[in-house]
């Protein structure tokens, strides 16, 4: 029997310290227990046994929780606990003076844990193995390294440090094996009961003699007193064990993915059944690296269905690794499905900045997030659903790849129609409403009908205060009313209605304000919607076309015409115009002189028409004038007869015409010498008239006693001073009688005397 060292038997109150709570796992399936309370991902287990049983039939194993892991408490928060006796010995209670319980059913002997027995016997220890607790299972890793966290605790602390009576435990790995359990050569030295419960940074196994409070109570070897940083003394009855290691992590050992390995976790009392020990296996700590993705909760992001709405929703995908991240650690996402990046979705950080498919983990953190924004596209078809598969990166063929399926749907276009509520119906608006100024103020109701919105649509009006699609308010001045509609997707619609106050205006005009009797005029006004023309006094022609913009009228006397228009806003206005009927006139002109010569061609003209308002003169020589009176100069040197025309107009431009004649005659002259010298050589050798204009004439010469001496003929026109017989007449005075036509071709007669002075006689 091991000597009992009874130090004291005081019972300490539990106080208010955090306590380890243990629940027996008796009757549970071992594999389920491991999956729920020990595995952390990346491994698949099989053939799980506790003390050789697939279903637990022992009080030596249970689960635990521990709310406070700070010193001096147990450092593991939850998991599986194995005890060399009853698992409840690991729960909260008095740590000193505790009487240990035995395992039930008994589990003694080397055969319960061959690996632990091999270790104990390898140390030269031949003492009995009692209350053996061994957890065994096969596992296939998806990564290259495995480890887990644990706490070793014992009632043998501190009295048996460095003694030969220590309880023993170990975590033993063996493998690799193929799927049938046969050893395989995969390029590294296979493991055979390799103990991975070693002190960090060394190959020394964790035990009471290697991890303790630094005080020795025996002479056994090895005896290591320098690992106190890994040890805690139980000072507050957090559990019934006197001392325990901090939460340690096993050696991280290399494994080949996709091959089977065996793990044997064992602890036992040595020599006797008292001073129990325990190992706390930290929950979810047995793992290799495994990535997982967050999943959206149905109906939250996408509204009434599980679909995300394109152009509206986003989803923040969080990738989680089952350990704290290392420095500069990154992992990639892969995407599949019929959704196209850049068209149907894009990747951003949580601030909206574009990112790629690589997630950067912060050292010490276990998750990183990327935002998937679902994009709308002009090519979207309403209701069309697309699928995006988000997949963790490929590691190896047996590594689990988590996949999240995200469905997105193209929403209906978010559109609207703005209506105006009328007395008995509604009317679609085009942006403005116009009121005639004589109807204000009025109550106005606008209705914004939004279609295709996702979820509830909210409205905000700039005037009137309504928060629904219907808004009623008073219009008494020009104003603008704005409305904004927003759906649950954040899509917005905007519209504006401008209320204008209109005063209709118009003018009336006529193509001629003064007309002649019987004339037809055209009335006119600016463009409008409706026209009604009236006249004072009545105009029978107007009555046939008084509903047009430019009617014709035929006043018989001075008449006033009035138009009433209705504009595009149904506002009315009137305007008037007058037409004066002007009496006819009789054109009368005055010319002086009407007959003049080529040397004096200036003729005075005057319009003597009674009531003339304007006129047009045509003087027949190419000259014209509009003057009331004046002078016209005809061409000098030319004779002719010119017809002068006067068109006189009254105030209505009604014309009358008068005509006159102007004659321009030659300036006529005749020369007759007083004497001539027949037979001389000068120009004065014959006698006859000389005209300024060549004219026909008849010349007769008489003697003083009346005898006819010479009469001109067409062949002989001038007298040469001879008798008809051929002799010259004597010097002296003779009588001539000249018949001729003047410049106006009138027959003239001239008589006189001519003196003959002969140079010689024949």
JOFENLIN-V892613 format. One record per helix or strand of 3 or more residues. SS is the DSSP state (~ for helix, > for strand). FROM is the first residue (numbers start at 0). LEN is the number of residues. If there is no record, write none. Layout:
ss: [SS,SS]
from: [FROM,FROM]
len: [LEN,LEN]
This chain:
ss: [>,~,>,>,>,~,~,~,>,>,>,>,>,~,>,>,>,>,>,>,>,>,>,>,>,>,>,>,>,>,>,>,>,>,>,>,>,~,>,>,>,>,>,>,>,>,>,~,>,>,>,>]
from: [19,29,42,60,77,86,109,113,128,144,148,167,190,227,230,242,259,276,290,313,329,344,357,366,384,402,414,425,431,441,457,469,478,491,513,520,529,541,558,571,588,594,601,613,628,639,654,682,696,707,731,746]
len: [5,8,8,6,6,4,3,9,13,3,6,10,5,3,3,3,11,6,3,8,8,4,3,8,8,7,7,3,5,10,4,6,8,11,3,4,7,3,8,11,4,3,6,5,5,10,11,3,6,4,10,10]
